[in-house]
Amino acid sequence: MSVVLAFDFGEKRTGVAVGETALLCAHPLTVIQTGNDDERLEAVARLVLEWRPELLVVGHPLHVDGAAHPMTLRARAFAARLRQRFALPVQEADERLTSREAKARLRETGKTARNMKPRIDAVAAQLILQTWFDHPHDLSNECLPSCVPA
């Protein structure tokens, strides 16, 4: 059984989820609340030390039509920093509409806009990881088209 950590990268908050490949089930873990890249990587280092993942998954942000936007490049740079710092395989998974879906799921549990805000990013990371689990992929590649649902 391998542990996987997933990230919903954001400029101020980065959601984190965890899952196991044997169970193929993702769970929200935490939100890293910083806009500083060095602080973000230090927080990730603590999580890597605690959870000992064999793989990291980073959400790949795109417009609904599939076009890249400025956060696409920032998330890719974050993935590259993770790969370099931790010497772990890093894959990307489509994260289109995950924040919207996270808000909808939290609303269903009775959360208000004010008390759901701290959880949205962790639930979005959970959805990113679940997407990755639910679609075939090849661990030898950084990211395959099959990682990204249509």
TIVO-2410 file (N, C-alpha, C; in nm, 3 decimals):
# residues 150
REC num residu      c1      c2      c3 atome chaine
REC   1      M   0.085  -0.118   0.000     N      A
REC   1      M   0.000   0.000   0.000    CA      A
REC   1      M   0.089   0.123   0.000     C      A
REC   2      S   0.068   0.213  -0.095     N      A
REC   2      S   0.145   0.336  -0.108    CA      A
REC   2      S   0.060   0.456  -0.069     C      A
REC   3      V   0.122   0.549   0.002     N      A
REC   3      V   0.056   0.673   0.039    CA      A
REC   3      V   0.082   0.776  -0.070     C      A
REC   4      V  -0.021   0.854  -0.102     N      A
REC   4      V  -0.011   0.960  -0.200    CA      A
REC   4      V  -0.059   1.088  -0.133     C      A
REC   5      L   0.017   1.196  -0.151     N      A
REC   5      L  -0.028   1.329  -0.107    CA      A
REC   5      L  -0.064   1.409  -0.231     C      A
REC   6      A  -0.172   1.486  -0.222     N      A
REC   6      A  -0.216   1.569  -0.334    CA      A
REC   6      A  -0.230   1.713  -0.288     C      A
REC   7      F  -0.211   1.805  -0.383     N      A
REC   7      F  -0.209   1.947  -0.353    CA      A
REC   7      F  -0.298   2.025  -0.448     C      A
REC   8      D  -0.378   2.114  -0.391     N      A
REC   8      D  -0.454   2.213  -0.467    CA      A
REC   8      D  -0.378   2.344  -0.445     C      A
REC   9      F  -0.284   2.373  -0.535     N      A
REC   9      F  -0.196   2.488  -0.520    CA      A
REC   9      F  -0.273   2.618  -0.533     C      A
REC  10      G  -0.245   2.710  -0.441     N      A
REC  10      G  -0.300   2.844  -0.448    CA      A
REC  10      G  -0.194   2.944  -0.404     C      A
REC  11      E  -0.210   3.068  -0.445     N      A
REC  11      E  -0.111   3.170  -0.411    CA      A
REC  11      E  -0.105   3.198  -0.261     C      A
REC  12      K  -0.219   3.187  -0.192     N      A
REC  12      K  -0.222   3.214  -0.048    CA      A
REC  12      K  -0.249   3.088   0.033     C      A
REC  13      R  -0.324   2.994  -0.023     N      A
REC  13      R  -0.358   2.870   0.047    CA      A
REC  13      R  -0.337   2.752  -0.047     C      A
REC  14      T  -0.281   2.644   0.008     N      A
REC  14      T  -0.263   2.522  -0.069    CA      A
REC  14      T  -0.329   2.408   0.007     C      A
REC  15      G  -0.433   2.351  -0.051     N      A
REC  15      G  -0.502   2.240   0.011    CA      A
REC  15      G  -0.422   2.111  -0.006     C      A
REC  16      V  -0.432   2.025   0.095     N      A
REC  16      V  -0.359   1.898   0.092    CA      A
REC  16      V  -0.456   1.785   0.124     C      A
REC  17      A  -0.442   1.675   0.049     N      A
REC  17      A  -0.522   1.555   0.073    CA      A
REC  17      A  -0.427   1.436   0.077     C      A
REC  18      V  -0.475   1.327   0.136     N      A
REC  18      V  -0.396   1.205   0.147    CA      A
REC  18      V  -0.482   1.087   0.106     C      A
REC  19      G  -0.419   0.985   0.052     N      A
REC  19      G  -0.489   0.863   0.017    CA      A
REC  19      G  -0.390   0.749   0.002     C      A
REC  20      E  -0.445   0.627  -0.005     N      A
REC  20      E  -0.362   0.508  -0.023    CA      A
REC  20      E  -0.402   0.440  -0.153     C      A
REC  21      T  -0.301   0.391  -0.225     N      A
REC  21      T  -0.329   0.330  -0.355    CA      A
REC  21      T  -0.408   0.201  -0.341     C      A
REC  22      A  -0.396   0.132  -0.229     N      A
REC  22      A  -0.470   0.007  -0.211    CA      A
REC  22      A  -0.619   0.033  -0.193     C      A
REC  23      L  -0.653   0.144  -0.130     N      A
REC  23      L  -0.793   0.178  -0.103    CA      A
REC  23      L  -0.854   0.265  -0.213     C      A
REC  24      L  -0.770   0.337  -0.286     N      A
REC  24      L  -0.815   0.430  -0.390    CA      A
REC  24      L  -0.919   0.528  -0.338     C      A
REC  25      C  -0.894   0.578  -0.219     N      A
REC  25      C  -0.986   0.672  -0.156    CA      A
REC  25      C  -0.908   0.789  -0.098     C      A
REC  26      A  -0.948   0.910  -0.134     N      A
REC  26      A  -0.879   1.031  -0.090    CA      A
REC  26      A  -0.953   1.095   0.027     C      A
REC  27      H  -0.875   1.161   0.114     N      A
REC  27      H  -0.931   1.230   0.231    CA      A
REC  27      H  -0.867   1.367   0.243     C      A
REC  28      P  -0.945   1.471   0.274     N      A
REC  28      P  -0.885   1.602   0.296    CA      A
REC  28      P  -0.793   1.594   0.419     C      A
REC  29      L  -0.680   1.663   0.413     N      A
REC  29      L  -0.585   1.657   0.523    CA      A
REC  29      L  -0.569   1.791   0.593     C      A
REC  30      T  -0.524   1.892   0.521     N      A
REC  30      T  -0.498   2.022   0.583    CA      A
REC  30      T  -0.490   2.129   0.475     C      A
REC  31      V  -0.473   2.252   0.519     N      A
REC  31      V  -0.450   2.364   0.428    CA      A
REC  31      V  -0.323   2.434   0.475     C      A
REC  32      I  -0.230   2.453   0.384     N      A
REC  32      I  -0.108   2.529   0.412    CA      A
REC  32      I  -0.141   2.675   0.382     C      A
REC  33      Q  -0.138   2.757   0.486     N      A
REC  33      Q  -0.180   2.896   0.473    CA      A
REC  33      Q  -0.059   2.988   0.467     C      A
REC  34      T  -0.006   3.003   0.346     N      A
REC  34      T   0.104   3.097   0.325    CA      A
REC  34      T   0.117   3.126   0.177     C      A
REC  35      G   0.158   3.245   0.146     N      A
REC  35      G   0.186   3.282   0.009    CA      A
REC  35      G   0.335   3.279  -0.021     C      A
REC  36      N   0.414   3.244   0.079     N      A
REC  36      N   0.560   3.239   0.065    CA      A
REC  36      N   0.601   3.100   0.018     C      A
REC  37      D   0.670   3.092  -0.095     N      A
REC  37      D   0.708   2.963  -0.152    CA      A
REC  37      D   0.796   2.881  -0.059     C      A
REC  38      D   0.892   2.945   0.008     N      A
REC  38      D   0.981   2.871   0.099    CA      A
REC  38      D   0.903   2.814   0.218     C      A
REC  39      E   0.812   2.894   0.275     N      A
REC  39      E   0.731   2.846   0.387    CA      A
REC  39      E   0.639   2.732   0.342     C      A
REC  40      R   0.585   2.743   0.221     N      A
REC  40      R   0.497   2.638   0.168    CA      A
REC  40      R   0.576   2.507   0.155     C      A
REC  41      L   0.699   2.514   0.102     N      A
REC  41      L   0.780   2.394   0.086    CA      A
REC  41      L   0.821   2.335   0.222     C      A
REC  42      E   0.844   2.419   0.320     N      A
REC  42      E   0.876   2.368   0.454    CA      A
REC  42      E   0.756   2.294   0.514     C      A
REC  43      A   0.637   2.348   0.493     N      A
REC  43      A   0.516   2.280   0.542    CA      A
REC  43      A   0.497   2.147   0.470     C      A
REC  44      V   0.523   2.145   0.340     N      A
REC  44      V   0.515   2.019   0.265    CA      A
REC  44      V   0.619   1.921   0.317     C      A
REC  45      A   0.738   1.969   0.348     N      A
REC  45      A   0.845   1.881   0.400    CA      A
REC  45      A   0.800   1.813   0.529     C      A
REC  46      R   0.731   1.885   0.616     N      A
REC  46      R   0.681   1.824   0.740    CA      A
REC  46      R   0.578   1.716   0.709     C      A
REC  47      L   0.493   1.740   0.610     N      A
REC  47      L   0.392   1.640   0.572    CA      A
REC  47      L   0.458   1.518   0.507     C      A
REC  48      V   0.558   1.540   0.425     N      A
REC  48      V   0.629   1.429   0.361    CA      A
REC  48      V   0.698   1.345   0.468     C      A
REC  49      L   0.758   1.409   0.566     N      A
REC  49      L   0.823   1.337   0.675    CA      A
REC  49      L   0.722   1.255   0.756     C      A
REC  50      E   0.607   1.314   0.782     N      A
REC  50      E   0.504   1.245   0.861    CA      A
REC  50      E   0.437   1.131   0.784     C      A
REC  51      W   0.399   1.154   0.659     N      A
REC  51      W   0.319   1.058   0.584    CA      A
REC  51      W   0.401   0.964   0.497     C      A
REC  52      R   0.524   0.998   0.467     N      A
REC  52      R   0.613   0.914   0.384    CA      A
REC  52      R   0.547   0.871   0.252     C      A
REC  53      P   0.500   0.966   0.173     N      A
REC  53      P   0.434   0.928   0.047    CA      A
REC  53      P   0.534   0.873  -0.054     C      A
REC  54      E   0.481   0.793  -0.144     N      A
REC  54      E   0.562   0.743  -0.255    CA      A
REC  54      E   0.537   0.822  -0.382     C      A
REC  55      L   0.437   0.910  -0.377     N      A
REC  55      L   0.399   0.987  -0.495    CA      A
REC  55      L   0.329   1.114  -0.450     C      A
REC  56      L   0.347   1.221  -0.528     N      A
REC  56      L   0.277   1.347  -0.504    CA      A
REC  56      L   0.195   1.379  -0.629     C      A
REC  57      V   0.077   1.434  -0.607     N      A
REC  57      V  -0.011   1.474  -0.718    CA      A
REC  57      V  -0.043   1.622  -0.699     C      A
REC  58      V  -0.028   1.698  -0.806     N      A
REC  58      V  -0.056   1.841  -0.802    CA      A
REC  58      V  -0.170   1.870  -0.899     C      A
REC  59      G  -0.266   1.946  -0.852     N      A
REC  59      G  -0.376   1.987  -0.939    CA      A
REC  59      G  -0.325   2.072  -1.054     C      A
REC  60      H  -0.376   2.044  -1.172     N      A
REC  60      H  -0.338   2.116  -1.293    CA      A
REC  60      H  -0.453   2.209  -1.330     C      A
REC  61      P  -0.440   2.338  -1.296     N      A
REC  61      P  -0.552   2.430  -1.320    CA      A
REC  61      P  -0.561   2.472  -1.466     C      A
REC  62      L  -0.681   2.467  -1.518     N      A
REC  62      L  -0.710   2.509  -1.654    CA      A
REC  62      L  -0.845   2.580  -1.655     C      A
REC  63      H  -0.865   2.662  -1.758     N      A
REC  63      H  -0.999   2.717  -1.780    CA      A
REC  63      H  -1.091   2.601  -1.816     C      A
REC  64      V  -1.220   2.623  -1.805     N      A
REC  64      V  -1.318   2.518  -1.835    CA      A
REC  64      V  -1.299   2.463  -1.976     C      A
REC  65      D  -1.259   2.549  -2.069     N      A
REC  65      D  -1.239   2.505  -2.208    CA      A
REC  65      D  -1.105   2.434  -2.229     C      A
REC  66      G  -1.026   2.418  -2.123     N      A
REC  66      G  -0.899   2.347  -2.133    CA      A
REC  66      G  -0.778   2.437  -2.157     C      A
REC  67      A  -0.802   2.565  -2.174     N      A
REC  67      A  -0.692   2.658  -2.198    CA      A
REC  67      A  -0.616   2.687  -2.068     C      A
REC  68      A  -0.487   2.709  -2.081     N      A
REC  68      A  -0.404   2.743  -1.966    CA      A
REC  68      A  -0.431   2.887  -1.922     C      A
REC  69      H  -0.401   2.916  -1.797     N      A
REC  69      H  -0.408   3.053  -1.745    CA      A
REC  69      H  -0.289   3.073  -1.652     C      A
REC  70      P  -0.270   3.191  -1.594     N      A
REC  70      P  -0.151   3.217  -1.513    CA      A
REC  70      P  -0.127   3.116  -1.399     C      A
REC  71      M  -0.231   3.066  -1.338     N      A
REC  71      M  -0.212   2.968  -1.229    CA      A
REC  71      M  -0.162   2.834  -1.282     C      A
REC  72      T  -0.184   2.806  -1.409     N      A
REC  72      T  -0.133   2.682  -1.468    CA      A
REC  72      T   0.019   2.679  -1.457     C      A
REC  73      L   0.082   2.788  -1.493     N      A
REC  73      L   0.228   2.796  -1.486    CA      A
REC  73      L   0.278   2.792  -1.342     C      A
REC  74      R   0.209   2.858  -1.252     N      A
REC  74      R   0.250   2.858  -1.110    CA      A
REC  74      R   0.238   2.718  -1.051     C      A
REC  75      A   0.130   2.647  -1.083     N      A
REC  75      A   0.113   2.511  -1.031    CA      A
REC  75      A   0.219   2.418  -1.089     C      A
REC  76      R   0.251   2.436  -1.216     N      A
REC  76      R   0.358   2.355  -1.278    CA      A
REC  76      R   0.493   2.383  -1.211     C      A
REC  77      A   0.519   2.509  -1.178     N      A
REC  77      A   0.644   2.544  -1.110    CA      A
REC  77      A   0.647   2.482  -0.971     C      A
REC  78      F   0.534   2.482  -0.903     N      A
REC  78      F   0.523   2.418  -0.771    CA      A
REC  78      F   0.553   2.268  -0.784     C      A
REC  79      A   0.496   2.203  -0.885     N      A
REC  79      A   0.521   2.061  -0.907    CA      A
REC  79      A   0.670   2.036  -0.933     C      A
REC  80      A   0.733   2.123  -1.010     N      A
REC  80      A   0.876   2.108  -1.038    CA      A
REC  80      A   0.958   2.124  -0.910     C      A
REC  81      R   0.921   2.218  -0.824     N      A
REC  81      R   0.992   2.236  -0.697    CA      A
REC  81      R   0.974   2.114  -0.607     C      A
REC  82      L   0.855   2.056  -0.606     N      A
REC  82      L   0.833   1.934  -0.526    CA      A
REC  82      L   0.921   1.821  -0.577     C      A
REC  83      R   0.923   1.804  -0.707     N      A
REC  83      R   1.003   1.697  -0.770    CA      A
REC  83      R   1.150   1.713  -0.733     C      A
REC  84      Q   1.199   1.836  -0.741     N      A
REC  84      Q   1.340   1.863  -0.713    CA      A
REC  84      Q   1.372   1.846  -0.565     C      A
REC  85      R   1.289   1.898  -0.480     N      A
REC  85      R   1.317   1.898  -0.335    CA      A
REC  85      R   1.305   1.759  -0.273     C      A
REC  86      F   1.205   1.681  -0.315     N      A
REC  86      F   1.176   1.555  -0.246    CA      A
REC  86      F   1.216   1.430  -0.323     C      A
REC  87      A   1.262   1.446  -0.445     N      A
REC  87      A   1.303   1.331  -0.526    CA      A
REC  87      A   1.196   1.223  -0.529     C      A
REC  88      L   1.072   1.267  -0.541     N      A
REC  88      L   0.956   1.178  -0.551    CA      A
REC  88      L   0.891   1.199  -0.687     C      A
REC  89      P   0.825   1.096  -0.738     N      A
REC  89      P   0.748   1.118  -0.861    CA      A
REC  89      P   0.634   1.217  -0.833     C      A
REC  90      V   0.612   1.306  -0.927     N      A
REC  90      V   0.505   1.404  -0.916    CA      A
REC  90      V   0.422   1.395  -1.043     C      A
REC  91      Q   0.293   1.376  -1.027     N      A
REC  91      Q   0.201   1.373  -1.141    CA      A
REC  91      Q   0.102   1.486  -1.125     C      A
REC  92      E   0.037   1.520  -1.234     N      A
REC  92      E  -0.065   1.624  -1.233    CA      A
REC  92      E  -0.201   1.562  -1.262     C      A
REC  93      A  -0.303   1.623  -1.206     N      A
REC  93      A  -0.441   1.579  -1.232    CA      A
REC  93      A  -0.526   1.703  -1.257     C      A
REC  94      D  -0.618   1.690  -1.348     N      A
REC  94      D  -0.708   1.799  -1.383    CA      A
REC  94      D  -0.782   1.847  -1.258     C      A
REC  95      E  -0.781   1.978  -1.238     N      A
REC  95      E  -0.854   2.031  -1.122    CA      A
REC  95      E  -0.966   2.126  -1.161     C      A
REC  96      R  -1.007   2.122  -1.288     N      A
REC  96      R  -1.115   2.210  -1.330    CA      A
REC  96      R  -1.239   2.187  -1.244     C      A
REC  97      L  -1.291   2.296  -1.192     N      A
REC  97      L  -1.416   2.300  -1.115    CA      A
REC  97      L  -1.407   2.232  -0.977     C      A
REC  98      T  -1.288   2.195  -0.931     N      A
REC  98      T  -1.281   2.127  -0.800    CA      A
REC  98      T  -1.317   2.221  -0.686     C      A
REC  99      S  -1.280   2.348  -0.694     N      A
REC  99      S  -1.317   2.441  -0.586    CA      A
REC  99      S  -1.468   2.459  -0.581     C      A
REC 100      R  -1.530   2.470  -0.697     N      A
REC 100      R  -1.676   2.483  -0.701    CA      A
REC 100      R  -1.742   2.358  -0.642     C      A
REC 101      E  -1.692   2.240  -0.681     N      A
REC 101      E  -1.747   2.114  -0.628    CA      A
REC 101      E  -1.722   2.103  -0.478     C      A
REC 102      A  -1.606   2.147  -0.431     N      A
REC 102      A  -1.576   2.143  -0.288    CA      A
REC 102      A  -1.675   2.229  -0.210     C      A
REC 103      K  -1.702   2.349  -0.262     N      A
REC 103      K  -1.800   2.437  -0.196    CA      A
REC 103      K  -1.938   2.371  -0.191     C      A
REC 104      A  -1.978   2.308  -0.301     N      A
REC 104      A  -2.109   2.243  -0.306    CA      A
REC 104      A  -2.116   2.129  -0.204     C      A
REC 105      R  -2.009   2.050  -0.194     N      A
REC 105      R  -2.009   1.939  -0.098    CA      A
REC 105      R  -2.013   1.990   0.045     C      A
REC 106      L  -1.940   2.096   0.073     N      A
REC 106      L  -1.942   2.150   0.209    CA      A
REC 106      L  -2.078   2.211   0.243     C      A
REC 107      R  -2.140   2.275   0.142     N      A
REC 107      R  -2.276   2.329   0.165    CA      A
REC 107      R  -2.373   2.217   0.200     C      A
REC 108      E  -2.357   2.101   0.135     N      A
REC 108      E  -2.445   1.987   0.161    CA      A
REC 108      E  -2.432   1.938   0.306     C      A
REC 109      T  -2.318   1.961   0.367     N      A
REC 109      T  -2.298   1.919   0.506    CA      A
REC 109      T  -2.345   2.025   0.605     C      A
REC 110      G  -2.401   2.135   0.553     N      A
REC 110      G  -2.453   2.239   0.639    CA      A
REC 110      G  -2.355   2.350   0.672     C      A
REC 111      K  -2.241   2.352   0.607     N      A
REC 111      K  -2.142   2.457   0.632    CA      A
REC 111      K  -2.189   2.587   0.567     C      A
REC 112      T  -2.164   2.698   0.637     N      A
REC 112      T  -2.193   2.829   0.580    CA      A
REC 112      T  -2.069   2.879   0.508     C      A
REC 113      A  -2.085   2.983   0.429     N      A
REC 113      A  -1.972   3.036   0.353    CA      A
REC 113      A  -1.856   3.072   0.444     C      A
REC 114      R  -1.886   3.127   0.559     N      A
REC 114      R  -1.779   3.171   0.651    CA      A
REC 114      R  -1.704   3.052   0.712     C      A
REC 115      N  -1.777   2.948   0.755     N      A
REC 115      N  -1.705   2.839   0.821    CA      A
REC 115      N  -1.657   2.731   0.724     C      A
REC 116      M  -1.690   2.744   0.595     N      A
REC 116      M  -1.637   2.646   0.499    CA      A
REC 116      M  -1.506   2.693   0.437     C      A
REC 117      K  -1.479   2.823   0.441     N      A
REC 117      K  -1.361   2.876   0.373    CA      A
REC 117      K  -1.231   2.806   0.412     C      A
REC 118      P  -1.206   2.778   0.540     N      A
REC 118      P  -1.080   2.710   0.574    CA      A
REC 118      P  -1.070   2.567   0.520     C      A
REC 119      R  -1.181   2.507   0.483     N      A
REC 119      R  -1.181   2.368   0.438    CA      A
REC 119      R  -1.187   2.350   0.287     C      A
REC 120      I  -1.225   2.452   0.215     N      A
REC 120      I  -1.247   2.440   0.070    CA      A
REC 120      I  -1.124   2.383   0.000     C      A
REC 121      D  -1.007   2.436   0.031     N      A
REC 121      D  -0.887   2.395  -0.041    CA      A
REC 121      D  -0.848   2.250  -0.012     C      A
REC 122      A  -0.869   2.205   0.112     N      A
REC 122      A  -0.838   2.065   0.145    CA      A
REC 122      A  -0.936   1.971   0.075     C      A
REC 123      V  -1.062   2.009   0.067     N      A
REC 123      V  -1.161   1.927  -0.003    CA      A
REC 123      V  -1.132   1.930  -0.154     C      A
REC 124      A  -1.090   2.044  -0.206     N      A
REC 124      A  -1.052   2.050  -0.348    CA      A
REC 124      A  -0.934   1.956  -0.374     C      A
REC 125      A  -0.836   1.952  -0.283     N      A
REC 125      A  -0.723   1.859  -0.297    CA      A
REC 125      A  -0.773   1.714  -0.294     C      A
REC 126      Q  -0.870   1.687  -0.209     N      A
REC 126      Q  -0.929   1.554  -0.203    CA      A
REC 126      Q  -0.991   1.517  -0.338     C      A
REC 127      L  -1.062   1.611  -0.400     N      A
REC 127      L  -1.125   1.585  -0.530    CA      A
REC 127      L  -1.019   1.565  -0.638     C      A
REC 128      I  -0.910   1.640  -0.632     N      A
REC 128      I  -0.800   1.623  -0.727    CA      A
REC 128      I  -0.743   1.481  -0.714     C      A
REC 129      L  -0.718   1.439  -0.591     N      A
REC 129      L  -0.661   1.306  -0.569    CA      A
REC 129      L  -0.759   1.196  -0.609     C      A
REC 130      Q  -0.886   1.215  -0.578     N      A
REC 130      Q  -0.985   1.115  -0.616    CA      A
REC 130      Q  -0.994   1.103  -0.768     C      A
REC 131      T  -0.985   1.218  -0.839     N      A
REC 131      T  -0.982   1.216  -0.985    CA      A
REC 131      T  -0.863   1.135  -1.033     C      A
REC 132      W  -0.749   1.155  -0.970     N      A
REC 132      W  -0.627   1.082  -1.008    CA      A
REC 132      W  -0.645   0.932  -0.984     C      A
REC 133      F  -0.704   0.895  -0.870     N      A
REC 133      F  -0.729   0.754  -0.840    CA      A
REC 133      F  -0.827   0.692  -0.940     C      A
REC 134      D  -0.928   0.769  -0.978     N      A
REC 134      D  -1.037   0.715  -1.061    CA      A
REC 134      D  -1.003   0.701  -1.208     C      A
REC 135      H  -0.891   0.756  -1.253     N      A
REC 135      H  -0.854   0.750  -1.394    CA      A
REC 135      H  -0.722   0.677  -1.410     C      A
REC 136      P  -0.715   0.588  -1.508     N      A
REC 136      P  -0.592   0.511  -1.529    CA      A
REC 136      P  -0.473   0.602  -1.553     C      A
REC 137      H  -0.359   0.560  -1.501     N      A
REC 137      H  -0.237   0.636  -1.519    CA      A
REC 137      H  -0.118   0.540  -1.510     C      A
REC 138      D  -0.008   0.588  -1.554     N      A
REC 138      D   0.115   0.510  -1.554    CA      A
REC 138      D   0.215   0.583  -1.465     C      A
REC 139      L   0.253   0.521  -1.354     N      A
REC 139      L   0.340   0.587  -1.258    CA      A
REC 139      L   0.478   0.619  -1.313     C      A
REC 140      S   0.515   0.566  -1.427     N      A
REC 140      S   0.646   0.597  -1.483    CA      A
REC 140      S   0.647   0.732  -1.555     C      A
REC 141      N   0.531   0.789  -1.580     N      A
REC 141      N   0.523   0.917  -1.649    CA      A
REC 141      N   0.482   1.026  -1.552     C      A
REC 142      E   0.527   1.148  -1.579     N      A
REC 142      E   0.492   1.259  -1.492    CA      A
REC 142      E   0.344   1.293  -1.503     C      A
REC 143      C   0.292   1.297  -1.620     N      A
REC 143      C   0.149   1.322  -1.638    CA      A
REC 143      C   0.110   1.274  -1.777     C      A
REC 144      L   0.007   1.196  -1.780     N      A
REC 144      L  -0.043   1.143  -1.906    CA      A
REC 144      L  -0.179   1.204  -1.935     C      A
REC 145      P  -0.218   1.207  -2.060     N      A
REC 145      P  -0.353   1.256  -2.090    CA      A
REC 145      P  -0.460   1.179  -2.012     C      A
REC 146      S  -0.435   1.053  -1.980     N      A
REC 146      S  -0.535   0.975  -1.908    CA      A
REC 146      S  -0.551   1.022  -1.764     C      A
REC 147      C  -0.456   1.103  -1.712     N      A
REC 147      C  -0.468   1.159  -1.578    CA      A
REC 147      C  -0.573   1.270  -1.576     C      A
REC 148      V  -0.602   1.323  -1.692     N      A
REC 148      V  -0.688   1.440  -1.701    CA      A
REC 148      V  -0.822   1.399  -1.762     C      A
REC 149      P  -0.929   1.398  -1.680     N      A
REC 149      P  -1.058   1.354  -1.734    CA      A
REC 149      P  -1.111   1.451  -1.839     C      A
REC 150      A  -1.188   1.398  -1.930     N      A
REC 150      A  -1.247   1.482  -2.037    CA      A
REC 150      A  -1.357   1.569  -1.981     C      A
***
